[in-house]
Amino acid sequence: MHEAIARMAERMTMPPAGHYLIGFSGGADSVALAWALKDGCREGRYRLEAVHVNHGLRGSDADGDEAFVKAWCWDAGIPCLCYHLDPAGRKDEDSARRGRYESFRQAMRETGAEAVILAHHADDLAETFLMRLLRGAGPEGLGCMEAEDTRMGIRVLRPMLALGREEIREALREAGLPWREDGSNGDTAYLRNEIRLNVIPPLEKRCPGAVRRIASAARLIAEDNRVLNAEAEALLTRLSLPGRLDAEGLRSVHDALKARVLRAWWRANAPRMDEHELNKAQTAQLTGLVRADKGKINLPGGLNAVRGRRWIHLTGLGKPAWPAAPWHAPEVALGPLTLREIPSAGEPGDGKRAQEVPAGWAEGCEIRTRLPGDVIRPFGSTGTRKLQDYLVDRGVDAPWRDEIPLLCRGREVLLAAGVGAGNIPPFNPGERNVRLVWEGPMPWMETAPGEPYK
C-alpha cells in the first residue's frame, strides 16, 4: 500500500473481515476507499466486489468513468458489477440515490455480500447535515450518515467519516494515483453542490474547522438518536400489536419520545412506499390522536389511523383471511385464538374467556368471524339483537369487530371471544358439563395501559 494511503487508512474505521460490495464511482473518495481496502482483499480478510452505477445523465463522461472503474478493478483483481439506469427525465438527487440503492440491492442478491461500503467522508456528512437543517429536519434527520446503519433495507458501512475531502485528495496526489472528476459536481442547481461550493467555503473562512465541527455535531446527535430510538423501540414492543398501538399507555410519554414511538410504529406496520417516513405534520396529527378520545386521520398509501377507546388502529391494510372452521372437540383455532374444551370447573364461567356448557352442546357449530346478518341473544335476554349493535354497546372498537372469533350456529352467535355469551343453556351443576375456554390474545378486552394483552 502506498505510504500516503496507509496513513489515511490508519484514521479509517476498517470493517471486520467479511464479504462486501464497494460503491465505486471512480471519483477521488471511492478510489481512495478501494486502495485502502485492496490489501485486505489480497490478504484474505475481505472478499470484495465493486459496484459502479451509470446514471445515464452525463453521456460520454459517464462512459469514461465506467471504463476507468473497469480498468482499475481489472488491474486490482476485484470483480466489478456495472449497472445502467434509465433516468426517464428524473435528474434530482433523491431519484439518483434510489436508483443507486436499487442497484446495490440487486448486486447483493447476485453476490451474497453482507453489506455495502461507501466512501462518504466528513464533508459529505456536514453537507447532508446542512441540507437537512435547511429542509426543517428534526434530530432524527440531523443525525445523518453513521459509520454503520441501514438505508433502504441495505446494511451500509462508512469507514471514512473521520476524513476530510481535501485530506483524501492530498493522499491520492502524494501517492500519484488518478481519479475521475464528475463535471456535474459544479452544477449549483443541486442543493448539495450549492452548499459545497457557496456555503461551506465562507463558513470555513469565517470559522476555520466549521466542517469538522458540523460533522462532529451530527455524530453526537446520532449517538443521542441511538439511545432514544432504543427506548422508543422498547415502548413500541410493550404497547403495540400488529396494526394497533396502545394510545392510553402512550399518553403519559413525553412528546419527543412519543413522536419516535409513533414513527417507529408506522415503519413497522405500513407497507413499503417510496416516501415511507411520516412527515412532521402527519406525526403531529398522530400525536393529537393519542391525546384525543376519538378521531380519524388520513395517512400515506390510502391508510387511516382510527382512535378507539384505548387503541389507535391502522386501517386500510385489509381484513385477516381466516376461513371458518367446524367445531370439533377438543379444540379449534381461528387466527391467533383457540377455543378449547376442558373438564368442567364446577362454575358457569364469565362468558368472555370461559363458559360451561353441556357436553356435546357445541357439536354442529362453527368458529368464524362475523358475517352480514349475524345476530346474538345476549345471555339472560329473551330476544335477539344484531351482532353489530351488541358489539357497539359493549364498547368494541369498530376495527376489532371483524377480527373477533365467534362460535356460531348458523347466523346466531353463541360465544364472542373476549366479549360475551349468547344463547347458552343455564348452568346446571347436576349435568355432565364441559368448559369452553378461549386461549390467546384478546386485546379488545380492557386491561390497564401497559399490561400484557391476554
C-alpha positions as CSV (number, residue, x, y, z in Angstrom):
1,M,0.0,0.0,0.0
2,H,1.3,3.5,-0.8
3,E,2.5,5.3,2.3
4,A,0.1,8.2,1.9
5,I,-2.8,5.7,1.6
6,A,-1.6,3.8,4.6
7,R,-1.5,6.9,6.7
8,M,-5.1,7.7,5.6
9,A,-6.2,4.1,6.3
10,E,-4.9,4.4,9.9
11,R,-7.7,7.0,10.5
12,M,-10.4,4.9,9.0
13,T,-12.8,2.6,10.8
14,M,-11.9,-0.5,9.0
15,P,-14.7,-3.1,8.6
16,P,-14.3,-6.6,10.1
17,A,-13.4,-9.4,7.9
18,G,-16.3,-10.3,5.5
19,H,-17.8,-10.2,2.1
20,Y,-18.7,-6.7,0.9
21,L,-19.6,-4.5,-2.0
22,I,-17.8,-1.2,-2.6
23,G,-19.7,1.6,-4.1
24,F,-17.2,2.7,-6.7
25,S,-17.9,5.8,-8.8
26,G,-14.3,6.4,-9.9
27,G,-14.2,9.7,-8.0
28,A,-11.4,10.5,-5.5
29,D,-13.3,9.3,-2.5
30,S,-14.2,5.8,-3.8
31,V,-10.7,5.4,-5.4
32,A,-9.1,6.1,-2.0
33,L,-11.5,3.7,-0.3
34,A,-10.8,0.9,-2.8
35,W,-7.0,1.4,-2.5
36,A,-7.3,1.3,1.4
37,L,-9.2,-2.0,1.2
38,K,-7.3,-3.6,-1.6
39,D,-4.5,-5.1,0.6
40,G,-7.1,-6.7,2.9
41,C,-8.7,-8.3,-0.1
42,R,-5.3,-9.7,-1.3
43,E,-4.6,-11.0,2.3
44,G,-8.0,-12.7,2.5
45,R,-9.6,-10.5,5.1
46,Y,-12.1,-9.2,2.6
47,R,-14.0,-10.6,-0.3
48,L,-14.9,-7.6,-2.4
49,E,-16.9,-6.7,-5.5
50,A,-17.0,-3.2,-6.8
51,V,-20.4,-1.8,-7.9
52,H,-20.5,1.0,-10.4
53,V,-23.8,2.8,-11.3
54,N,-24.0,4.7,-14.6
55,H,-27.0,7.0,-14.1
56,G,-27.3,7.8,-17.8
57,L,-27.1,11.5,-17.2
58,R,-23.6,12.6,-18.4
59,G,-23.2,10.9,-21.7
60,S,-19.5,10.2,-22.7
61,D,-18.2,11.5,-19.4
62,A,-20.2,8.8,-17.6
63,D,-18.9,6.2,-20.1
64,G,-15.4,7.3,-19.3
65,D,-16.0,6.9,-15.6
66,E,-17.2,3.3,-16.2
67,A,-14.2,2.5,-18.4
68,F,-11.9,3.9,-15.7
69,V,-13.6,1.8,-13.0
70,K,-13.5,-1.4,-15.1
71,A,-9.8,-0.9,-15.8
72,W,-8.9,-0.2,-12.2
73,C,-10.8,-3.3,-11.0
74,W,-9.1,-5.5,-13.7
75,D,-5.7,-4.4,-12.5
76,A,-6.6,-4.9,-8.8
77,G,-8.2,-8.3,-9.4
78,I,-11.5,-7.2,-7.9
79,P,-14.7,-8.2,-9.7
80,C,-16.7,-5.2,-11.0
81,L,-20.5,-5.1,-11.5
82,C,-21.8,-2.2,-13.6
83,Y,-25.4,-1.1,-13.7
84,H,-27.1,1.3,-16.1
85,L,-30.1,3.4,-15.1
86,D,-32.7,5.0,-17.2
87,P,-33.2,8.5,-15.8
88,A,-36.6,8.8,-17.6
89,G,-36.4,12.6,-17.2
90,R,-35.6,12.5,-13.5
91,K,-32.4,14.3,-12.6
92,D,-33.0,15.1,-8.9
93,E,-30.7,13.7,-6.2
94,D,-33.3,11.6,-4.5
95,S,-34.1,9.7,-7.7
96,A,-30.4,9.1,-8.3
97,R,-30.0,7.8,-4.8
98,R,-32.9,5.5,-5.1
99,G,-31.6,4.1,-8.3
100,R,-28.1,3.5,-6.8
101,Y,-29.6,1.7,-3.8
102,E,-31.7,-0.5,-6.0
103,S,-28.5,-1.4,-7.9
104,F,-26.8,-2.2,-4.6
105,R,-29.8,-4.4,-3.7
106,Q,-29.5,-6.3,-7.0
107,A,-25.8,-6.7,-6.5
108,M,-26.3,-8.1,-3.0
109,R,-28.7,-10.6,-4.4
110,E,-26.3,-11.6,-7.1
111,T,-23.2,-11.9,-4.9
112,G,-24.5,-12.7,-1.4
113,A,-22.5,-9.8,0.0
114,E,-23.4,-8.8,3.6
115,A,-23.1,-5.0,3.3
116,V,-22.2,-2.1,1.0
117,I,-19.1,0.0,1.9
118,L,-19.4,3.6,0.8
119,A,-16.8,6.4,0.7
120,H,-18.7,9.1,2.5
121,H,-16.5,11.4,4.5
122,A,-16.7,14.3,7.0
123,D,-17.5,16.9,4.3
124,D,-20.3,14.7,2.9
125,L,-21.7,14.5,6.5
126,A,-21.5,18.2,7.0
127,E,-23.2,18.9,3.7
128,T,-26.0,16.4,4.4
129,F,-26.5,18.0,7.9
130,L,-26.9,21.5,6.4
131,M,-29.2,20.2,3.6
132,R,-31.5,18.6,6.2
133,L,-31.3,21.6,8.5
134,L,-32.5,23.8,5.7
135,R,-35.3,21.5,5.0
136,G,-36.5,21.6,8.6
137,A,-35.4,18.2,9.8
138,G,-35.6,17.2,13.4
139,P,-33.0,15.3,15.5
140,E,-33.7,12.0,13.7
141,G,-32.9,13.6,10.4
142,L,-29.9,15.6,11.6
143,G,-28.1,12.5,13.0
144,C,-27.1,11.5,9.5
145,M,-24.6,9.2,7.9
146,E,-23.5,6.9,10.7
147,A,-20.5,4.6,10.4
148,E,-22.9,1.7,10.2
149,D,-26.6,1.9,9.6
150,T,-29.4,0.5,7.3
151,R,-30.6,2.5,4.3
152,M,-33.5,1.4,2.1
153,G,-33.2,-2.1,3.6
154,I,-29.4,-2.3,2.9
155,R,-26.7,-2.5,5.6
156,V,-24.2,0.3,4.9
157,L,-20.7,0.8,6.2
158,R,-18.9,4.2,6.1
159,P,-15.3,3.8,7.3
160,M,-14.1,7.3,6.1
161,L,-16.3,9.6,8.2
162,A,-13.3,10.9,10.2
163,L,-11.5,12.1,7.0
164,G,-12.0,15.3,5.1
165,R,-12.4,15.7,1.4
166,E,-9.1,17.6,0.9
167,E,-7.2,15.2,3.1
168,I,-8.3,12.3,0.9
169,R,-7.3,14.1,-2.3
170,E,-4.0,15.0,-0.9
171,A,-3.3,11.4,-0.1
172,L,-4.1,10.4,-3.7
173,R,-1.9,13.2,-5.1
174,E,1.0,12.3,-2.9
175,A,0.7,8.7,-4.0
176,G,0.4,9.7,-7.6
177,L,-3.0,7.9,-8.0
178,P,-5.5,9.1,-10.6
179,W,-9.3,9.5,-10.2
180,R,-12.2,10.8,-12.2
181,E,-13.9,14.2,-11.6
182,D,-17.7,14.4,-12.0
183,G,-18.4,17.5,-14.0
184,S,-21.9,17.7,-12.5
185,N,-20.3,18.5,-9.1
186,G,-20.1,22.1,-10.3
187,D,-23.8,22.4,-11.1
188,T,-25.4,24.5,-8.3
189,A,-28.9,23.5,-9.5
190,Y,-28.3,20.7,-7.0
191,L,-28.6,21.9,-3.4
192,R,-25.7,19.8,-2.2
193,N,-23.4,21.4,-4.8
194,E,-24.6,24.9,-3.8
195,I,-23.8,24.2,-0.2
196,R,-20.4,22.6,-1.1
197,L,-19.3,25.5,-3.4
198,N,-21.0,28.6,-2.0
199,V,-22.0,28.0,1.6
200,I,-19.2,25.9,3.2
201,P,-16.2,27.9,1.9
202,P,-17.4,31.2,3.5
203,L,-18.1,29.3,6.8
204,E,-14.6,27.8,6.7
205,K,-13.1,31.2,6.0
206,R,-15.0,32.8,8.9
207,C,-14.8,29.9,11.3
208,P,-11.9,27.6,10.3
209,G,-12.8,23.9,11.1
210,A,-16.5,24.5,10.5
211,V,-16.9,21.3,8.5
212,R,-15.2,19.3,11.2
213,R,-17.4,20.7,13.9
214,I,-20.6,20.4,12.0
215,A,-19.7,16.7,11.3
216,S,-19.0,16.2,15.0
217,A,-22.4,17.7,15.9
218,A,-24.1,15.3,13.5
219,R,-22.3,12.4,15.1
220,L,-23.3,13.5,18.6
221,I,-26.9,13.8,17.5
222,A,-26.7,10.3,16.0
223,E,-25.4,8.9,19.4
224,D,-28.4,10.5,21.2
225,N,-30.7,9.1,18.5
226,R,-29.5,5.6,19.1
227,V,-30.3,5.8,22.8
228,L,-33.7,7.5,22.3
229,N,-34.6,5.1,19.4
230,A,-33.8,2.1,21.6
231,E,-36.1,3.5,24.3
232,A,-38.8,4.1,21.7
233,E,-38.5,0.5,20.3
234,A,-38.8,-0.9,23.9
235,L,-42.0,1.1,24.4
236,L,-43.3,0.0,21.0
237,T,-42.7,-3.6,21.9
238,R,-44.7,-3.1,25.1
239,L,-47.5,-1.0,23.7
240,S,-48.2,-2.4,20.3
241,L,-49.8,-5.3,18.4
242,P,-49.8,-5.7,14.6
243,G,-51.7,-2.7,13.2
244,R,-52.5,-1.4,16.7
245,L,-51.0,1.0,19.2
246,D,-52.0,1.4,22.9
247,A,-52.8,5.1,22.9
248,E,-53.7,5.2,26.6
249,G,-50.4,3.6,27.5
250,L,-48.6,6.2,25.4
251,R,-50.4,9.3,26.7
252,S,-48.0,9.8,29.6
253,V,-44.9,9.6,27.5
254,H,-43.0,12.8,26.7
255,D,-44.0,14.2,23.3
256,A,-40.4,14.0,22.0
257,L,-40.3,10.3,22.7
258,K,-43.9,9.8,21.8
259,A,-43.2,11.0,18.2
260,R,-40.4,8.5,17.9
261,V,-42.7,5.7,19.0
262,L,-45.4,6.8,16.5
263,R,-42.9,6.9,13.6
264,A,-41.4,3.5,14.6
265,W,-45.0,2.1,14.8
266,W,-45.7,3.4,11.3
267,R,-42.5,1.9,9.9
268,A,-43.3,-1.4,11.5
269,N,-46.8,-1.6,10.2
270,A,-47.3,0.4,6.9
271,P,-46.4,-1.2,3.6
272,R,-43.2,-0.1,1.9
273,M,-43.5,3.1,-0.1
274,D,-41.2,5.5,-1.9
275,E,-42.0,8.0,0.8
276,H,-42.3,5.8,3.8
277,E,-41.5,8.1,6.7
278,L,-44.2,10.2,8.3
279,N,-43.5,13.9,7.9
280,K,-43.7,16.5,10.7
281,A,-47.4,17.3,10.1
282,Q,-48.5,13.7,10.0
283,T,-46.6,12.9,13.2
284,A,-48.3,15.9,14.9
285,Q,-51.7,14.6,13.8
286,L,-50.9,11.1,15.2
287,T,-49.7,12.7,18.4
288,G,-53.0,14.6,18.6
289,L,-54.9,11.3,18.1
290,V,-53.1,9.8,21.1
291,R,-54.4,12.7,23.3
292,A,-57.9,12.6,21.8
293,D,-60.8,10.3,22.9
294,K,-61.8,9.6,19.3
295,G,-61.0,10.6,15.8
296,K,-59.6,9.5,12.4
297,I,-56.7,10.9,10.2
298,N,-55.6,10.1,6.7
299,L,-52.1,8.7,6.2
300,P,-50.0,7.9,3.1
301,G,-50.9,4.9,0.9
302,G,-54.7,5.3,1.5
303,L,-54.4,4.2,5.1
304,N,-56.1,5.7,8.1
305,A,-55.4,5.9,11.8
306,V,-58.6,5.5,13.9
307,R,-58.8,6.3,17.7
308,G,-60.8,3.8,19.7
309,R,-61.4,3.6,23.4
310,R,-57.9,2.7,24.1
311,W,-56.2,1.8,20.8
312,I,-55.1,3.6,17.6
313,H,-55.9,1.2,14.7
314,L,-54.2,1.4,11.4
315,T,-56.9,0.7,8.9
316,G,-56.9,0.0,5.2
317,L,-54.5,-2.9,5.4
318,G,-57.2,-5.5,4.7
319,K,-59.2,-7.9,6.8
320,P,-57.4,-11.0,8.0
321,A,-58.4,-14.0,5.9
322,W,-59.3,-16.7,8.5
323,P,-61.6,-19.3,6.9
324,A,-64.4,-20.7,9.0
325,A,-63.7,-23.9,10.9
326,P,-66.2,-26.5,12.0
327,W,-66.2,-27.1,15.8
328,H,-64.7,-30.5,16.8
329,A,-63.6,-31.2,20.3
330,P,-61.2,-30.8,21.9
331,E,-60.0,-27.6,20.2
332,V,-60.2,-25.5,17.1
333,A,-58.0,-22.5,16.2
334,L,-59.0,-19.4,14.3
335,G,-56.2,-16.8,13.7
336,P,-54.3,-16.3,17.0
337,L,-57.1,-17.7,19.2
338,T,-58.0,-21.3,20.1
339,L,-61.3,-22.4,21.5
340,R,-60.5,-25.4,23.7
341,E,-62.8,-27.9,25.5
342,I,-61.6,-28.9,29.0
343,P,-63.2,-30.6,32.0
344,S,-65.8,-28.7,34.0
345,A,-64.6,-26.3,36.7
346,G,-67.9,-26.6,38.6
347,E,-69.0,-22.9,38.0
348,P,-70.5,-21.2,34.9
349,G,-67.6,-19.0,33.7
350,D,-67.7,-15.3,32.7
351,G,-68.8,-15.8,29.1
352,K,-65.8,-13.9,27.8
353,R,-62.9,-16.2,28.4
354,A,-64.7,-19.3,29.6
355,Q,-68.2,-20.8,29.5
356,E,-69.6,-24.0,31.0
357,V,-71.9,-25.9,28.6
358,P,-73.5,-29.4,28.5
359,A,-71.2,-32.0,26.9
360,G,-71.7,-32.2,23.2
361,W,-73.7,-29.0,23.1
362,A,-71.4,-27.2,20.6
363,E,-71.4,-30.0,18.0
364,G,-72.6,-28.7,14.6
365,C,-71.3,-25.2,15.3
366,E,-68.5,-23.4,13.5
367,I,-65.9,-20.8,14.5
368,R,-65.6,-17.8,12.2
369,T,-65.5,-14.0,12.1
370,R,-68.7,-12.0,11.7
371,L,-70.9,-12.0,8.6
372,P,-73.7,-9.8,7.5
373,G,-77.0,-10.7,9.2
374,D,-75.4,-12.2,12.3
375,V,-77.5,-11.9,15.5
376,I,-77.0,-12.7,19.1
377,R,-79.3,-13.4,22.0
378,P,-77.3,-12.0,24.9
379,F,-77.2,-14.4,27.8
380,G,-80.3,-13.9,30.0
381,S,-82.2,-12.0,27.3
382,T,-85.4,-13.1,25.6
383,G,-84.8,-11.5,22.2
384,T,-82.1,-11.4,19.6
385,R,-80.0,-8.3,18.6
386,K,-77.9,-7.5,15.6
387,L,-74.4,-8.5,16.4
388,Q,-73.2,-5.1,15.2
389,D,-75.4,-3.3,17.8
390,Y,-74.3,-5.7,20.5
391,L,-70.6,-5.0,19.8
392,V,-71.2,-1.3,19.8
393,D,-73.0,-1.4,23.2
394,R,-70.1,-3.5,24.6
395,G,-67.6,-0.7,23.5
396,V,-65.7,-2.8,21.0
397,D,-63.8,-0.5,18.6
398,A,-65.0,-0.8,15.0
399,P,-61.7,-2.1,13.6
400,W,-61.7,-5.1,16.1
401,R,-65.2,-6.2,15.1
402,D,-64.2,-8.1,12.0
403,E,-61.4,-10.0,13.8
404,I,-63.2,-11.4,16.9
405,P,-63.6,-15.2,16.7
406,L,-67.2,-16.3,17.1
407,L,-68.7,-19.7,18.0
408,C,-71.9,-19.7,15.8
409,R,-74.8,-21.9,14.9
410,G,-75.9,-20.6,11.5
411,R,-76.3,-16.9,11.8
412,E,-76.7,-17.0,15.6
413,V,-73.6,-16.1,17.6
414,L,-73.3,-18.2,20.8
415,L,-69.9,-17.0,22.1
416,A,-67.9,-13.9,21.1
417,A,-64.3,-14.3,22.3
418,G,-63.5,-11.8,25.0
419,V,-66.9,-10.1,24.6
420,G,-69.7,-12.2,26.0
421,A,-72.1,-15.2,25.6
422,G,-75.3,-15.6,23.7
423,N,-78.0,-18.2,24.0
424,I,-76.2,-20.6,26.3
425,P,-78.1,-23.1,28.4
426,P,-78.3,-22.1,32.1
427,F,-75.5,-23.7,34.1
428,N,-76.8,-26.9,35.9
429,P,-74.1,-28.5,38.2
430,G,-76.1,-31.7,38.0
431,E,-75.4,-32.2,34.3
432,R,-72.3,-33.6,32.6
433,N,-70.7,-30.3,31.7
434,V,-67.6,-29.3,29.9
435,R,-65.8,-25.9,29.9
436,L,-65.1,-24.0,26.6
437,V,-62.1,-21.7,27.0
438,W,-60.7,-19.1,24.6
439,E,-56.9,-19.1,24.6
440,G,-54.8,-16.4,23.0
441,P,-54.6,-12.6,22.9
442,M,-57.9,-10.7,23.1
443,P,-56.7,-7.1,23.3
444,W,-60.2,-5.7,22.7
445,M,-60.8,-6.7,26.4
446,E,-60.0,-3.9,28.8
447,T,-56.7,-4.2,30.7
448,A,-54.6,-1.5,32.4
449,P,-52.4,0.5,30.0
450,G,-49.1,-1.2,29.5
451,E,-50.3,-4.6,30.8
452,P,-49.9,-7.7,28.6
453,Y,-52.9,-8.3,26.3
454,K,-54.3,-11.7,27.2
